[in-house]
Amino acid sequence: MNLVRRHLSAVKGGKLATMAQPARIVSLIISDVPGDNPTDVASGPTVADNSAPRDALRVLQRYGIAIPKPVSERLNQPAGPVENAATGEVRLIATPAMALAAAALAARQHGFTPLILGDAIEGESREVAVSWPVWRDRRSSMVTRFQGLLCCCQGGETTVTVNNTQPGKGGRNTEFFTQSGLCAPGGTRYLGHGGR
């Protein structure tokens, strides 16, 4: 969807940097996306986009998303020249991997054994929770080898499919942790925290 946003926005996909020229651009980026590609973080307002509008149209079609006529007209336009937006300096100053390392350090300082499970979790919240490595095999060495307090750290972004006929309460983190709690081995004390 970042690709679609870049082609529909007046500032994303490097357009903000283009508007700021000839000023020197320094982008200090805090990544919240798997892979930490600056083009994908906030849809890259200061990073040039090499994709074409029709690429965005194909994304919408692939997912069966209804396309309003003005959007279709805009995305069917021929691709223009790539904007010379990424001439400035781009620095990743924080990433999910950095946050996980800091969380693991804090956990260790508070008497927990930290276990980093990666920074690229993606998918439907309830499905990701059920397949979470810690619960997948209740007898796995991952669960049984730790004595005392275990702090599992993982980053990424899950999604929740919204049913318009029965809207729910909460969001993707609530759904993830509720489902995780239901999958936790018996006798496990479980506390979850998630946020952006």
Backbone as JSON, one array per atom type, in Angstrom:
{
  "sequence": "MNLVRRHLSAVKGGKLATMAQPARIVSLIISDVPGDNPTDVASGPTVADNSAPRDALRVLQRYGIAIPKPVSERLNQPAGPVENAATGEVRLIATPAMALAAAALAARQHGFTPLILGDAIEGESREVAVSWPVWRDRRSSMVTRFQGLLCCCQGGETTVTVNNTQPGKGGRNTEFFTQSGLCAPGGTRYLGHGGR",
  "N": [[0.82, -1.2, 0.0], [2.12, 1.14, 0.49], [3.27, 1.82, -1.92], [1.01, 2.55, -3.44], [0.13, 4.77, -1.95], [2.27, 6.51, -2.4], [1.88, 7.29, -5.02], [-0.53, 8.6, -4.99], [-0.39, 10.71, -3.28], [0.4, 14.15, -2.55], [2.79, 14.7, -1.38], [4.24, 12.4, -0.75], [6.55, 9.78, -1.83], [8.88, 11.16, -2.54], [8.07, 13.67, -3.27], [7.83, 15.77, -1.42], [10.49, 16.51, -0.89], [11.17, 17.39, -3.42], [9.57, 19.67, -3.62], [10.87, 21.22, -1.77], [13.29, 21.9, -2.86], [15.62, 24.45, -3.86], [16.76, 23.71, -1.43], [18.97, 22.17, 0.95], [18.52, 18.82, 1.77], [18.11, 16.83, 4.59], [17.34, 13.8, 5.77], [16.18, 12.36, 8.62], [15.46, 9.35, 9.59], [13.07, 7.34, 11.19], [12.49, 4.14, 11.26], [9.67, 2.04, 10.81], [9.09, -0.17, 9.44], [9.36, -3.48, 8.06], [12.53, -4.41, 6.84], [13.44, -1.81, 6.54], [13.53, 0.03, 4.41], [14.03, 3.21, 3.18], [12.27, 4.32, 1.3], [9.85, 3.17, 1.88], [9.2, 3.96, 4.46], [6.89, 5.92, 5.94], [5.99, 6.26, 3.41], [8.0, 7.5, 2.0], [8.55, 10.56, 1.81], [10.77, 12.15, 1.26], [12.35, 10.72, -0.42], [13.28, 9.57, -3.56], [11.05, 8.01, -5.88], [11.0, 5.2, -7.87], [9.02, 3.81, -9.13], [6.14, 3.22, -11.28], [2.94, 4.82, -11.96], [1.11, 2.87, -12.83], [2.05, 0.59, -11.62], [1.14, 0.88, -9.02], [-1.59, 0.74, -9.51], [-1.82, -1.93, -10.28], [-1.28, -3.18, -7.83], [-3.58, -2.54, -6.32], [-5.49, -3.87, -7.87], [-4.63, -6.52, -7.63], [-5.24, -7.1, -4.97], [-7.94, -6.93, -5.03], [-9.25, -4.52, -4.49], [-11.71, -2.06, -4.5], [-11.69, 0.48, -6.91], [-11.99, 3.85, -7.01], [-13.2, 6.08, -9.58], [-11.71, 8.61, -9.96], [-9.24, 7.87, -8.82], [-8.48, 5.69, -10.39], [-8.22, 7.0, -12.87], [-6.07, 8.7, -12.3], [-4.01, 6.87, -11.74], [-3.75, 5.61, -14.15], [-2.4, 7.3, -15.73], [0.43, 8.13, -17.79], [3.76, 7.32, -16.74], [5.78, 9.81, -15.33], [8.97, 11.59, -15.51], [11.46, 10.39, -13.22], [11.55, 11.96, -10.15], [14.09, 14.15, -9.01], [14.64, 13.76, -6.17], [15.98, 12.49, -4.13], [18.48, 13.6, -3.49], [19.55, 14.54, -1.23], [20.78, 13.9, 2.12], [20.28, 10.79, 3.65], [19.44, 9.29, 6.61], [19.1, 6.52, 8.68], [17.95, 6.61, 11.78], [16.73, 5.21, 13.76], [15.58, 1.91, 14.12], [13.47, -1.05, 13.88], [15.09, -3.24, 14.68], [17.04, -2.0, 16.27], [15.4, -1.07, 18.34], [14.51, -3.5, 19.41], [16.91, -4.56, 20.37], [17.47, -2.69, 22.39], [15.23, -3.13, 24.02], [15.72, -5.76, 24.81], [18.07, -5.42, 26.29], [17.09, -3.8, 28.4], [15.27, -5.61, 29.5], [17.0, -7.62, 30.41], [18.37, -6.18, 32.36], [16.4, -6.0, 34.24], [16.12, -8.51, 35.25], [15.08, -10.45, 33.53], [15.27, -13.07, 31.06], [16.11, -12.29, 27.9], [14.64, -12.87, 24.7], [15.03, -12.49, 21.42], [12.96, -12.43, 18.68], [13.03, -11.56, 16.08], [12.48, -8.92, 13.61], [10.57, -8.64, 11.66], [7.85, -9.36, 11.63], [4.8, -10.13, 10.1], [1.42, -10.13, 8.87], [-1.94, -11.44, 9.41], [-3.22, -10.63, 12.55], [-4.37, -12.56, 14.41], [-3.63, -14.98, 13.24], [-0.84, -14.83, 13.16], [-0.32, -14.77, 15.89], [-1.14, -17.34, 16.73], [0.72, -18.89, 15.41], [3.01, -18.1, 16.59], [6.39, -18.5, 17.47], [7.02, -19.18, 20.14], [4.74, -20.4, 21.19], [4.04, -22.3, 19.35], [4.98, -24.97, 19.5], [4.34, -26.42, 22.33], [6.0, -27.93, 23.87], [8.46, -27.28, 23.06], [11.99, -26.6, 22.95], [12.37, -23.93, 23.11], [10.48, -22.93, 24.85], [10.81, -24.51, 27.15], [13.52, -24.44, 27.88], [14.18, -22.17, 29.26], [14.53, -20.9, 32.47], [12.82, -19.28, 35.06], [12.16, -15.84, 34.47], [11.07, -14.94, 31.29], [11.49, -12.85, 28.52], [10.05, -12.19, 25.6], [10.84, -10.68, 22.6], [9.72, -9.01, 19.78], [9.37, -7.56, 16.56], [7.57, -5.71, 14.02], [4.73, -5.62, 11.84], [1.42, -6.29, 12.2], [-1.84, -7.08, 10.84], [-5.4, -6.46, 10.87], [-8.33, -7.82, 9.72], [-11.12, -6.01, 8.97], [-14.5, -6.31, 9.7], [-17.23, -4.97, 8.39], [-19.87, -5.41, 9.06], [-19.9, -6.38, 11.61], [-18.39, -4.62, 13.58], [-15.46, -4.58, 15.61], [-13.81, -4.21, 18.83], [-10.87, -2.55, 19.94], [-7.66, -3.32, 18.53], [-5.04, -4.34, 16.28], [-2.92, -5.07, 18.04], [-4.28, -5.71, 20.41], [-5.79, -7.89, 19.5], [-3.72, -9.66, 18.76], [-2.41, -10.17, 21.26], [-4.51, -11.18, 22.82], [-5.18, -13.54, 21.44], [-2.67, -14.8, 21.61], [-2.5, -15.2, 24.37], [-4.51, -17.1, 24.69], [-3.31, -19.24, 23.5], [-1.17, -19.82, 25.1], [0.86, -22.04, 27.04], [-0.56, -24.1, 29.64], [-0.59, -22.85, 32.97], [1.22, -20.88, 32.5], [2.32, -17.67, 33.19], [1.47, -14.71, 31.8], [2.24, -11.74, 30.18], [1.63, -9.16, 28.01], [2.81, -6.61, 25.79], [2.26, -4.15, 23.42], [2.77, -1.8, 20.82], [2.93, 1.27, 18.93]],
  "CA": [[0.0, 0.0, 0.0], [3.0, 2.31, 0.43], [3.41, 2.16, -3.34], [-0.21, 3.27, -3.83], [0.16, 6.09, -1.29], [3.28, 7.37, -3.04], [1.37, 7.83, -6.29], [-1.75, 9.39, -4.8], [-0.11, 11.81, -2.36], [1.1, 15.33, -3.06], [4.09, 14.84, -0.73], [4.96, 11.13, -0.61], [7.3, 9.37, -3.01], [9.9, 12.15, -2.87], [7.51, 14.96, -3.71], [8.12, 16.81, -0.43], [11.85, 16.97, -1.14], [11.14, 18.14, -4.67], [9.02, 21.0, -3.32], [11.82, 21.97, -0.92], [14.49, 22.29, -3.61], [16.98, 23.92, -3.85], [17.27, 23.55, -0.07], [19.65, 20.91, 1.27], [17.6, 17.94, 2.48], [18.67, 15.8, 5.45], [16.23, 13.0, 6.28], [16.47, 11.54, 9.79], [14.34, 8.42, 9.46], [12.76, 6.34, 12.21], [11.8, 3.1, 10.5], [8.71, 1.15, 11.45], [8.71, -1.14, 8.42], [10.33, -4.55, 7.84], [13.5, -4.13, 5.8], [13.96, -0.46, 6.76], [13.73, 0.76, 3.15], [13.56, 4.59, 3.36], [11.16, 4.59, 0.39], [8.62, 2.65, 2.48], [8.9, 4.61, 5.73], [5.96, 7.05, 5.69], [5.88, 6.32, 1.94], [9.15, 8.21, 1.44], [8.34, 11.93, 1.33], [12.02, 12.78, 0.81], [13.12, 9.71, -1.14], [12.76, 9.42, -4.92], [10.31, 6.78, -6.17], [11.27, 4.76, -9.24], [7.9, 3.03, -9.66], [5.21, 3.91, -12.18], [1.57, 4.82, -11.46], [0.43, 1.6, -13.14], [2.46, -0.39, -10.61], [0.2, 1.07, -7.91], [-2.89, 0.23, -9.97], [-1.75, -3.4, -10.22], [-1.38, -3.58, -6.42], [-5.0, -2.46, -5.96], [-6.2, -4.93, -8.58], [-4.21, -7.8, -7.06], [-5.94, -7.32, -3.71], [-9.38, -6.82, -5.24], [-9.74, -3.3, -3.84], [-12.51, -1.22, -5.4], [-10.92, 1.67, -7.28], [-12.83, 4.96, -7.47], [-12.84, 6.59, -10.91], [-10.59, 9.56, -9.95], [-8.0, 7.16, -8.52], [-8.16, 4.93, -11.6], [-7.74, 7.95, -13.88], [-4.73, 9.18, -11.92], [-3.03, 5.79, -11.83], [-3.61, 5.21, -15.55], [-1.59, 8.29, -16.44], [1.78, 7.63, -18.06], [4.76, 7.69, -15.73], [6.62, 10.96, -15.65], [10.37, 11.35, -15.15], [11.7, 10.21, -11.79], [11.93, 13.22, -9.53], [15.43, 14.16, -8.43], [14.36, 14.14, -4.79], [16.84, 11.85, -3.15], [19.83, 14.13, -3.59], [20.0, 14.88, 0.11], [21.33, 12.86, 2.98], [19.25, 9.94, 4.27], [20.0, 8.55, 7.74], [18.2, 5.74, 9.53], [18.41, 6.86, 13.15], [16.13, 4.19, 14.63], [14.96, 0.81, 13.37], [12.93, -2.07, 14.78], [16.18, -4.05, 15.26], [17.62, -1.21, 17.36], [14.43, -1.06, 19.44], [14.52, -4.83, 20.03], [18.15, -4.67, 21.15], [17.29, -1.88, 23.6], [14.25, -3.83, 24.87], [16.4, -6.93, 25.38], [18.98, -4.91, 27.32], [16.27, -3.39, 29.54], [14.73, -6.83, 30.1], [18.09, -8.27, 31.14], [18.65, -5.36, 33.54], [15.32, -6.21, 35.2], [16.09, -9.9, 35.68], [14.47, -11.34, 32.54], [16.09, -13.6, 29.98], [15.49, -11.81, 26.67], [14.66, -13.71, 23.5], [14.63, -11.68, 20.27], [12.37, -13.3, 17.67], [13.09, -10.94, 14.77], [11.83, -7.61, 13.47], [9.81, -8.58, 10.4], [6.57, -10.05, 11.76], [3.75, -9.59, 9.23], [0.29, -11.02, 8.67], [-3.16, -11.26, 10.19], [-2.85, -10.72, 13.98], [-4.74, -13.82, 15.09], [-2.85, -16.08, 12.65], [0.54, -14.68, 13.61], [-0.28, -15.14, 17.31], [-1.25, -18.8, 16.83], [1.95, -19.51, 14.91], [4.15, -17.49, 17.28], [7.32, -19.6, 17.77], [7.02, -19.57, 21.55], [3.59, -21.25, 21.49], [3.78, -23.26, 18.28], [5.16, -26.3, 20.08], [4.37, -26.15, 23.78], [7.08, -28.69, 24.49], [9.7, -26.93, 22.37], [13.08, -26.15, 23.81], [12.27, -22.49, 23.26], [9.68, -22.66, 26.04], [11.25, -25.25, 28.34], [14.93, -24.26, 28.26], [14.35, -20.98, 30.09], [14.05, -20.95, 33.85], [12.6, -17.92, 35.55], [11.39, -14.88, 33.68], [11.43, -14.86, 29.88], [10.92, -11.69, 27.81], [10.12, -12.38, 24.15], [10.79, -9.39, 21.9], [9.55, -9.17, 18.34], [8.87, -6.36, 15.91], [6.93, -5.84, 12.72], [3.4, -5.0, 11.76], [0.34, -7.2, 11.84], [-3.05, -6.43, 10.35], [-6.67, -7.04, 11.28], [-9.37, -7.65, 8.72], [-12.28, -5.38, 9.6], [-15.79, -6.75, 9.19], [-18.11, -3.81, 8.54], [-21.17, -5.78, 9.62], [-19.71, -6.61, 13.04], [-17.15, -3.97, 14.0], [-14.99, -5.01, 16.92], [-13.17, -3.22, 19.69], [-9.44, -2.79, 20.04], [-6.93, -3.26, 17.27], [-4.19, -5.49, 15.97], [-2.18, -5.51, 19.21], [-5.23, -6.37, 21.3], [-6.11, -9.2, 18.93], [-2.53, -10.5, 18.85], [-2.15, -10.61, 22.62], [-5.62, -12.01, 23.27], [-5.0, -14.87, 20.84], [-1.46, -15.38, 22.19], [-2.83, -15.68, 25.7], [-5.3, -18.33, 24.56], [-2.41, -20.3, 23.04], [-0.09, -20.02, 26.07], [0.77, -23.3, 27.78], [-1.19, -24.02, 30.95], [0.29, -22.47, 34.07], [2.11, -19.79, 32.09], [1.92, -16.3, 33.49], [1.7, -14.07, 30.51], [1.97, -10.31, 30.1], [2.04, -8.68, 26.69], [2.76, -5.17, 25.53], [2.49, -3.83, 22.02], [2.45, -0.42, 20.49], [3.64, 1.88, 17.81]],
  "C": [[0.86, 1.26, 0.0], [3.18, 2.78, -1.01], [2.21, 2.97, -3.82], [-0.2, 4.67, -3.23], [1.12, 7.04, -1.98], [2.74, 8.01, -4.31], [0.12, 8.68, -6.14], [-1.52, 10.63, -3.94], [0.61, 12.96, -3.06], [2.5, 15.45, -2.46], [4.89, 13.55, -0.66], [5.7, 10.79, -1.9], [8.31, 10.41, -3.47], [9.38, 13.52, -3.22], [7.76, 16.09, -2.71], [9.52, 17.38, -0.64], [11.93, 17.78, -2.42], [10.62, 19.55, -4.43], [10.01, 21.86, -2.54], [13.07, 22.4, -1.67], [14.48, 23.78, -3.89], [17.57, 23.74, -2.45], [17.99, 22.21, 0.08], [18.71, 20.08, 2.13], [18.4, 16.92, 3.29], [17.48, 15.07, 6.07], [16.72, 12.13, 7.43], [15.28, 10.6, 9.96], [14.26, 7.45, 10.63], [11.9, 5.29, 11.52], [10.84, 2.31, 11.37], [8.27, 0.06, 10.48], [9.78, -2.24, 8.31], [11.24, -4.21, 6.67], [14.1, -2.75, 5.86], [14.27, 0.31, 5.47], [13.18, 2.18, 3.3], [12.39, 4.96, 2.44], [9.82, 4.18, 1.01], [8.25, 3.34, 3.79], [8.11, 5.88, 5.46], [5.79, 7.3, 4.19], [6.88, 7.29, 1.33], [8.95, 9.62, 0.96], [9.6, 12.62, 0.83], [12.91, 11.83, 0.03], [12.48, 9.47, -2.51], [12.12, 8.05, -5.12], [10.51, 6.41, -7.63], [10.11, 3.97, -9.85], [7.01, 3.89, -10.55], [3.8, 3.87, -11.58], [0.84, 3.5, -11.71], [0.86, 0.48, -12.2], [1.51, -0.33, -9.41], [-1.18, 0.53, -8.28], [-2.92, -1.29, -9.9], [-1.85, -3.92, -8.78], [-2.85, -3.59, -5.99], [-5.79, -3.58, -6.61], [-5.89, -6.3, -7.99], [-4.97, -8.13, -5.78], [-7.45, -7.14, -3.82], [-10.0, -5.61, -4.57], [-10.5, -2.47, -4.87], [-11.77, 0.09, -5.65], [-11.87, 2.75, -7.76], [-12.31, 5.53, -8.78], [-11.69, 7.61, -10.87], [-9.24, 8.9, -9.67], [-7.54, 6.38, -9.75], [-7.59, 5.84, -12.68], [-6.32, 8.42, -13.56], [-3.68, 8.1, -12.11], [-2.87, 5.24, -13.24], [-2.82, 6.23, -16.36], [-0.2, 7.71, -16.7], [2.75, 8.12, -16.98], [5.57, 8.87, -16.22], [8.06, 10.64, -15.31], [10.5, 11.21, -13.64], [12.19, 11.53, -11.22], [13.32, 13.1, -8.92], [15.33, 14.58, -6.97], [15.38, 13.61, -3.81], [18.28, 12.33, -3.24], [20.41, 14.47, -2.22], [20.53, 13.67, 0.85], [20.18, 12.11, 3.65], [19.92, 9.12, 5.37], [18.89, 7.81, 8.48], [18.7, 5.9, 10.95], [17.78, 5.9, 14.16], [15.42, 3.17, 13.75], [14.33, -0.17, 14.36], [14.03, -2.92, 15.43], [16.84, -3.31, 16.42], [16.69, -1.21, 18.58], [14.42, -2.41, 20.16], [15.77, -5.03, 20.87], [18.05, -3.89, 22.45], [16.3, -2.54, 24.56], [14.89, -5.03, 25.55], [17.36, -6.51, 26.5], [18.2, -4.52, 28.58], [15.7, -4.61, 30.26], [15.79, -7.52, 30.95], [18.4, -7.51, 32.44], [17.58, -5.53, 34.62], [15.12, -7.69, 35.55], [15.42, -10.89, 34.74], [15.55, -11.92, 31.63], [15.43, -13.15, 28.68], [15.64, -12.81, 25.52], [14.14, -12.86, 22.34], [14.2, -12.62, 19.15], [12.34, -12.68, 16.28], [12.28, -9.66, 14.69], [10.95, -7.5, 12.23], [8.49, -9.34, 10.47], [5.53, -9.35, 10.88], [2.61, -10.6, 9.15], [-0.89, -10.65, 9.54], [-2.85, -11.54, 11.66], [-3.15, -12.07, 14.6], [-3.94, -14.99, 14.54], [-1.4, -16.03, 13.1], [0.66, -15.13, 15.06], [-0.31, -16.66, 17.49], [0.05, -19.46, 16.41], [3.2, -18.92, 15.57], [5.09, -18.59, 17.75], [7.27, -20.08, 19.22], [5.9, -20.55, 21.87], [3.42, -22.39, 20.5], [3.94, -24.71, 18.77], [5.36, -26.1, 21.58], [5.48, -26.91, 24.49], [8.43, -28.32, 23.89], [10.75, -26.47, 23.36], [13.0, -24.65, 24.04], [11.5, -22.14, 24.53], [10.32, -23.28, 27.28], [12.68, -24.95, 28.76], [15.14, -23.07, 29.18], [13.75, -21.21, 31.47], [13.84, -19.52, 34.3], [11.81, -17.09, 34.55], [11.94, -14.77, 32.26], [10.75, -13.65, 29.26], [11.14, -11.9, 26.32], [9.93, -11.03, 23.47], [10.69, -9.64, 20.41], [8.97, -7.89, 17.76], [8.28, -6.66, 14.55], [5.57, -5.19, 12.75], [2.38, -6.03, 11.32], [-0.86, -6.39, 11.36], [-4.27, -7.13, 10.94], [-7.67, -6.77, 10.17], [-10.62, -7.14, 9.42], [-13.54, -5.86, 8.9], [-16.78, -5.61, 9.44], [-19.47, -4.15, 9.14], [-21.09, -6.03, 11.13], [-18.41, -5.95, 13.49], [-16.75, -4.38, 15.41], [-14.43, -3.86, 17.72], [-11.7, -3.56, 19.77], [-8.8, -2.69, 18.67], [-6.03, -4.47, 17.14], [-3.39, -5.98, 17.17], [-3.08, -6.24, 20.2], [-5.55, -7.77, 20.79], [-4.93, -10.16, 19.04], [-2.35, -11.05, 20.26], [-3.28, -11.45, 23.21], [-5.45, -13.43, 22.73], [-3.75, -15.55, 21.39], [-1.74, -15.95, 23.56], [-3.62, -16.97, 25.67], [-4.43, -19.52, 24.16], [-1.31, -20.63, 24.05], [-0.26, -21.35, 26.79], [0.14, -23.09, 29.16], [-0.18, -23.68, 32.04], [1.24, -21.34, 33.73], [1.53, -18.46, 32.54], [2.37, -15.46, 32.31], [1.32, -12.6, 30.58], [2.48, -9.83, 28.76], [1.95, -7.18, 26.61], [3.06, -4.96, 24.05], [2.14, -2.39, 21.77], [3.24, 0.06, 19.31], [4.61, 2.89, 18.33]]
}
